[in-house]
Every structure is written in C-alpha cells, then in structure tokens.
Amino acid sequence: MTNTSAKPMVNDKREIFGWAMYDWANSAFSTTVGTVFLGPYIASLAAEAAKAFPDGNARFFGIPVAPDSFLPYCISFSVGLQVLFLPILGAIADYSHLRKRMMQIFAFIGAIATLLMFLVTGGLWWLGGVLYITANLAFGAAIVFYNAYLPDIASEEERDRVSSYGWAMGYLGGGILLALNLAFFIFSEDLGVPGDLAVRINLASAGLWWLGFSFLTWSRLQPRHAARTLPAGESYISVGFKQLKHTFAEVKHYPETLKYLLAYFLYNDGIQTVIAVSSTFAAAPLLRGGLELPQDTLIAVILMIQFMAFFGALFWGKLAKWIGAKQSIIVSLVIWAGVVIYAYGGLQGDSRATQFFILGAFIALVMGGSQAISRSLFAQMIPAGKEAEFFSFYEVSERGTSWTGPLIFGVVNQVFGNLRYGILALIFYFIAGLIVLPFVNVPKAIGDAKKYEETKKNG
C-alpha cells in the first residue's frame, strides 16, 4: 500500500529557507488584510449601511450587527468551521502523505479569496466578511501542513531556532508589503486613486503576494514520503475519519500534550484577539472607548510593531535556549497580561499616542516569540507520523483563527458600547494560560510521545 519513502533531510538550510518563505508569503494576509485594512474598511462600510436603521446596527441577511463587531464575528465563525474541518484534513494528510499537495491547494484557495476582496464596495460590504471567512479557513488549513513540516526539517535541538526563524521571516515579509501598501494608501489621492479603491487594491495585493511567493516554497519543500494508495472501496474522506477515530482513541497516551494544548488554546485566543482588534481599537473614536489616534500615528505604530517583531521572534528563540521553552512562554504571558491591563486603564490624555508606541513595543517583543516557541515546544510532544493531525488541533487556536476571544470582544463591545471593556475581557485568557501552563510536565510529554512510538514499532 505504501511506496518507498523518500530519504528524509534534516537541518537542510535550503529547505528550511523555502519553508520559512511560506510564512513570508502568507503573512501578507495577516498584516495587510487581518490587522490593518479589512477591519476598519468593512466597519466603515457597515456603519454607512447602518444609517438606514434606527438602532444603528447594520443588517447581515436580516441579522442586526454592530459595525465594529462584524469582522470579529466572521473570525469566530471561520474558526468554528476550522474546528469541524481541520482535524479531518490533518488525518487525510497523515494517511495519504499528500501534505505538500494539500498545502498547495488551500494556499491557492486562500490567495484567490483574498484577491477577490477587490470587489468589496458599498452595498457589498458583507462580501468582505464572506471572503474573509473563506480565506481564513484556507489560511488555517494550509498552516496545519506547514507547521507539520517542522519536526521533519529540523532536529529537536534546532526546532526553537527554526520555528523562530519562520516567524521572523513572516513578520519581515508581511511588514514589507504592509509598508508598501501603507505608502500607496497615504499617497493614493496624489496619484489620482480614491481612498476606497486604494484599500481594495491593497487587499488584493495581499492575495497576489501570498500566491506568488508560495512558489518558492513549493520549489524547495520536499515530500517526506511517496503518496499512499487508497485501499479498495475507500476514499480519502472515509480513511481520514477512520484515521482520526484511531487517533482519538490514542490521545490518552499523551496526557501532558493535551494539558499543554489546553493552555495554548486559552492564552493564544487572547493573543490572536489582541492582534485582530488592535487597529479597530486604535482608530475608533473616543466616545466608543477607542483611542482615535491620527492616521499617521497609527501607521507608524503598526510598522514599528511589524519590523520590531522580526527581531523579537529571533530573540525569543535565544531566550528559549537560555531559560527553556516553557519558561520563556510564561515570561511572554506575563507581558501580554500587562499589555491588556494597560490598554484598558491607561492610554489616556494627550500623551496617548506616545503611550501607544510604548505599548506597541512590548507587543512586538512578545508577539512572534511567544507563538514561535509555542509551536516548537508542541512539535516535541507529538508522535511521528501524526504531525498534521496534532497540528490541526493546534491550529484551531492559531494566528487569526481564534473564536472565543473575538466572540467575547464583539459581544462585550456591543453590549456596553465601549471597546475598552472588550479589551479588558481578554485578560481572562492570559491568566488562565498562566494557571495551566506551569503544570505541564514537558519532559514527560516528550518521553510519552517517544515511548509510544517505540511501542507501536515493536508491536
């Protein structure tokens, strides 16, 4: 049933660079679309549409929705779909050895959906949410297979460094396109391009960037095994469900891995929500609890965070080597908790722009590092041959794909009419993560994975 496996390559610099370039490619979606342009753009279009209704809410297929809450709701819904689909996709990838092919398919779907955001105008404001749900679902699916390559391309002692390198490249690539897009947006009127058209061009450019640079990854990332032939009378869907059922029966052998996954699910929801709603919070008028920062200040802070995060991700790779991966994550969570508390109670008065710069510097320091080390630590705790399945569970609460955080932020904002209360509600996630994570026995988790692998090999 299985053809001869290709000879594995570990710590190959050429392949690691190609792998990291996918983060460079798809981070354009996270930055240009998810963090900067789509949220405020859709909120403004929805606010215009809401003027037709006395309650001040827009209507999405007849459902009242606050303009500032629409995109957080879409993020939440897209992750609900990921909860349903990603585990089965991971099981199919692990069984079939079609990890690279599936990564290519979903990257293409996500990039095309992003390109189509050029069509989002006026009465079609809701289309932006639909396309975002599609692109974000595909983004998450492709990332499952991307992350699953980490144990294949890097040895255990190199995974923190390689994972941090991938995140750093993502921030650099996403930052470069974002800088170009912001410059185009600022000078668009001088170029004779209306502001709304400039936003739509920028959104589409993220899809083009994502698709174009992915080809460098495809040229260097090597399949680890030859494709597996399906048994007679089976389809990949049926085999995937059987594989997933088998994995669920085996998870009892990895109690510490499950405990870590719970901690990650909690604190990463907080991280992703802060990233997803930051531009809305910074740009919103003071009467809604936002900062109402000038556009040039907001642009400068966003770019500072993006490029400083490049160095922050690399630094956290070194910090993990010095004090240990789990300890470095705990340090980052303490900083994240401080960020949320200060975003709620601080950032007041005429100096709020300077305060936001300082706050942004702390975010940049921990943003990529906490996620990079979380990924590499998880990669140590999972059994060989089931990487995509386990990373599918991991991805449910990965970058820009959290669901409870955006949902709580959106509901609290809509109920209280104040973005600061929505921000404060996120403190729960970091405190919960800080409670659970210290109790994860990392050496036992790694040992359990290796022990069970040996047991399976020996029958």
SVG drawing of the C-alpha trace seen along z (x, -y; Angstrom):
<svg xmlns="http://www.w3.org/2000/svg" viewBox="-35 -66 57 73">
<polyline fill="none" stroke="black" stroke-width="0.4" points="0.0,0.0 2.9,-2.3 5.6,-3.2 9.2,-3.6 9.7,-6.7 11.9,-9.5 15.2,-10.0 14.5,-12.5 16.5,-15.7 17.1,-17.4 18.5,-20.8 19.0,-21.4 19.4,-25.2 17.9,-25.4 14.8,-23.6 14.4,-25.5 14.6,-28.8 11.9,-27.6 9.8,-26.5 10.2,-29.9 9.3,-31.7 5.8,-30.4 5.4,-32.4 6.8,-35.4 4.1,-34.7 1.0,-34.2 1.8,-36.8 0.6,-39.4 -2.9,-38.1 -2.4,-38.5 -1.0,-42.0 -2.5,-43.8 -5.9,-42.1 -6.4,-40.9 -4.6,-43.5 -4.8,-46.8 -7.1,-47.4 -10.1,-45.0 -11.4,-45.6 -11.7,-49.4 -12.8,-49.3 -15.6,-46.9 -16.6,-48.7 -16.9,-52.0 -18.9,-50.4 -21.2,-48.7 -21.6,-51.9 -22.7,-53.7 -25.2,-50.8 -26.4,-51.0 -27.6,-54.6 -30.7,-53.2 -31.8,-51.6 -32.8,-53.3 -30.9,-51.1 -27.5,-52.0 -26.8,-48.4 -26.2,-47.1 -28.1,-44.1 -26.3,-40.9 -29.1,-38.8 -31.5,-40.4 -29.4,-39.9 -28.6,-43.2 -24.8,-43.6 -22.7,-46.4 -20.4,-47.7 -17.3,-47.3 -18.3,-43.7 -18.9,-42.3 -15.4,-41.2 -14.8,-39.7 -18.0,-37.6 -16.6,-36.5 -13.3,-35.5 -15.2,-33.5 -17.4,-31.7 -14.4,-30.9 -12.7,-29.1 -15.9,-27.3 -15.6,-25.8 -11.9,-25.0 -12.9,-23.1 -15.1,-20.9 -12.7,-20.5 -9.1,-20.8 -8.8,-17.6 -10.2,-15.5 -7.9,-17.3 -4.9,-16.6 -5.9,-12.9 -6.1,-12.7 -2.7,-14.3 -1.0,-12.0 -2.5,-8.9 -2.1,-9.8 1.3,-11.6 -0.2,-14.3 0.8,-17.0 2.6,-19.2 -0.2,-18.9 -2.9,-19.8 -0.9,-22.7 -0.7,-24.0 -4.4,-23.6 -5.5,-25.5 -2.9,-28.2 -4.3,-28.7 -7.9,-29.0 -6.9,-31.5 -4.9,-33.6 -7.7,-33.7 -10.3,-34.6 -8.1,-37.5 -7.7,-38.7 -11.4,-38.8 -11.7,-41.3 -11.1,-43.9 -14.8,-43.5 -15.9,-44.7 -17.6,-48.0 -20.7,-49.9 -23.7,-47.6 -21.3,-44.6 -19.7,-45.3 -20.9,-41.9 -18.9,-40.2 -15.8,-41.2 -16.8,-39.1 -17.7,-36.1 -14.4,-36.2 -12.5,-36.6 -14.2,-33.5 -13.1,-31.6 -9.6,-32.9 -9.1,-32.5 -10.3,-28.9 -7.9,-28.1 -5.2,-30.0 -5.6,-27.8 -5.7,-24.6 -2.5,-25.4 -0.8,-26.4 -1.6,-22.9 0.5,-21.3 3.2,-24.0 3.6,-23.5 3.6,-19.7 6.8,-20.0 8.7,-21.5 9.6,-18.1 10.7,-16.8 13.0,-19.6 14.6,-20.4 16.2,-18.3 15.0,-18.6 17.8,-20.9 17.2,-23.2 13.4,-23.5 13.1,-26.5 15.6,-28.4 14.0,-27.2 10.4,-28.0 11.5,-31.5 13.2,-32.0 10.0,-31.1 8.0,-33.6 10.7,-36.3 10.5,-35.8 6.8,-36.1 7.0,-39.4 9.6,-40.7 7.6,-39.7 4.3,-40.8 5.9,-44.1 7.5,-44.9 4.2,-44.5 2.4,-46.4 4.8,-49.3 4.4,-49.4 0.6,-49.3 0.5,-52.0 2.7,-54.2 0.4,-53.7 -2.7,-54.4 -1.2,-57.6 -0.3,-59.0 -3.2,-57.5 -5.1,-60.8 -2.0,-62.4 -1.8,-59.6 -5.5,-60.2 -6.6,-57.0 -9.7,-57.3 -9.1,-56.1 -11.6,-53.2 -10.1,-52.0 -6.6,-52.1 -7.8,-49.9 -9.3,-47.4 -6.0,-47.3 -4.1,-46.7 -6.4,-43.9 -6.0,-42.2 -2.2,-42.7 -2.0,-40.5 -3.5,-37.7 -1.0,-38.2 1.9,-38.3 0.6,-35.1 0.3,-33.2 3.5,-34.5 6.0,-33.8 4.4,-30.4 6.0,-29.1 9.5,-29.5 8.3,-27.2 6.9,-24.6 10.3,-24.5 12.3,-23.7 10.0,-21.9 10.3,-18.2 7.6,-15.5 8.8,-13.1 7.1,-10.0 5.7,-8.8 1.9,-9.1 0.0,-6.2 -2.5,-4.3 -6.1,-4.0 -7.4,-0.6 -10.1,0.9 -13.5,-0.6 -12.2,-3.5 -12.0,-7.3 -9.7,-9.8 -12.7,-11.1 -13.6,-7.6 -10.0,-6.8 -9.5,-10.2 -12.4,-9.6 -11.0,-6.2 -7.6,-7.6 -9.0,-10.4 -11.1,-8.0 -7.9,-5.9 -6.0,-9.0 -8.8,-10.0 -8.5,-6.5 -4.8,-7.0 -4.7,-10.5 -4.9,-9.0 -1.3,-8.1 -0.4,-11.9 -1.9,-13.5 0.8,-16.2 0.5,-17.1 -3.3,-17.5 -2.7,-19.7 -0.3,-21.9 -2.8,-22.1 -5.4,-23.4 -3.1,-26.0 -2.2,-27.1 -5.9,-27.2 -6.5,-29.6 -3.6,-32.1 -3.4,-32.1 -7.0,-33.1 -6.1,-36.2 -3.0,-36.9 -4.9,-36.5 -7.8,-38.7 -5.5,-41.5 -3.8,-41.3 -7.1,-41.1 -8.9,-44.0 -5.9,-46.3 -6.4,-48.5 -10.2,-48.9 -9.4,-49.9 -6.7,-52.4 -8.8,-54.0 -12.2,-54.1 -13.5,-57.5 -13.0,-58.2 -16.8,-58.1 -16.7,-54.4 -13.8,-53.7 -11.2,-53.7 -8.1,-55.9 -9.0,-57.9 -5.3,-58.1 -4.3,-60.2 -3.8,-58.0 -0.1,-58.8 0.5,-57.8 -1.4,-54.5 0.6,-53.8 3.9,-54.4 3.0,-52.2 1.8,-49.4 5.0,-49.4 7.2,-49.7 5.5,-46.6 5.8,-44.7 9.6,-45.2 10.4,-45.1 8.6,-41.7 11.2,-40.3 13.9,-40.9 11.6,-39.9 10.9,-36.5 14.7,-35.8 15.4,-37.0 12.8,-34.6 14.5,-31.7 17.6,-32.6 15.7,-33.1 14.2,-29.7 17.7,-28.2 18.8,-30.2 15.9,-29.5 13.9,-26.8 10.9,-26.9 8.1,-26.7 9.7,-29.3 10.1,-31.7 6.4,-31.4 5.5,-32.1 7.5,-35.3 5.7,-36.3 2.3,-35.7 3.1,-38.0 3.9,-40.7 0.7,-40.1 -1.4,-40.4 0.3,-43.7 -0.5,-44.9 -4.2,-44.1 -4.5,-45.8 -2.7,-48.9 -4.8,-49.1 -7.9,-49.2 -6.8,-51.6 -4.1,-53.6 -3.7,-55.3 -5.4,-58.4 -5.0,-62.1 -2.9,-64.0 0.1,-61.6 -1.9,-58.5 -0.1,-58.3 3.3,-58.1 1.8,-55.6 0.5,-53.5 4.1,-53.5 5.5,-52.1 2.7,-49.6 3.3,-48.6 7.0,-48.0 6.1,-45.5 3.6,-43.7 6.3,-43.5 8.7,-42.0 6.5,-39.1 4.1,-38.7 6.2,-36.5 8.3,-34.9 5.5,-33.6 3.9,-31.9 7.1,-30.6 8.3,-28.9 4.8,-27.6 4.9,-25.9 8.3,-24.3 7.5,-23.1 4.4,-21.4 6.4,-19.8 8.4,-18.0 5.3,-16.5 3.7,-14.7 4.3,-11.3 6.0,-10.8 3.6,-10.2 0.7,-12.1 2.1,-15.6 -0.7,-17.0 -3.4,-15.6 -2.0,-17.0 -1.2,-20.3 -4.8,-20.5 -5.9,-20.6 -3.2,-23.1 -4.2,-25.4 -7.8,-25.7 -6.5,-28.5 -3.5,-29.6 -2.9,-33.1 -6.0,-34.9 -8.2,-31.8 -9.3,-32.2 -13.0,-32.0 -13.9,-32.6 -11.8,-35.7 -13.2,-37.7 -16.7,-36.5 -16.4,-37.8 -14.8,-41.0 -17.6,-41.6 -20.4,-40.8 -18.9,-42.9 -18.4,-45.8 -21.9,-45.5 -23.5,-45.3 -21.5,-48.0 -20.8,-50.2 -17.2,-50.6 -14.2,-48.9 -12.1,-49.2 -14.4,-46.7 -14.0,-44.3 -10.2,-44.6 -10.3,-44.1 -12.4,-40.9 -9.3,-39.3 -7.3,-39.3 -9.1,-36.0 -7.2,-34.2 -3.7,-35.2 -4.5,-34.4 -6.0,-31.1 -2.9,-30.2 -0.6,-31.2 -2.5,-28.9 -2.4,-25.8 1.0,-26.1 3.2,-25.7 1.6,-22.3 2.6,-20.9 5.4,-18.3 7.4,-18.9 10.0,-16.1 7.2,-13.6 5.2,-14.8 8.3,-14.3 9.0,-11.0 5.4,-9.8 5.5,-10.5 8.8,-8.7 7.8,-5.8 4.5,-5.3 6.2,-5.5 8.6,-2.7 5.7,-0.6 4.0,-0.9 7.1,0.0 7.7,3.1 4.1,4.2"/>
</svg>
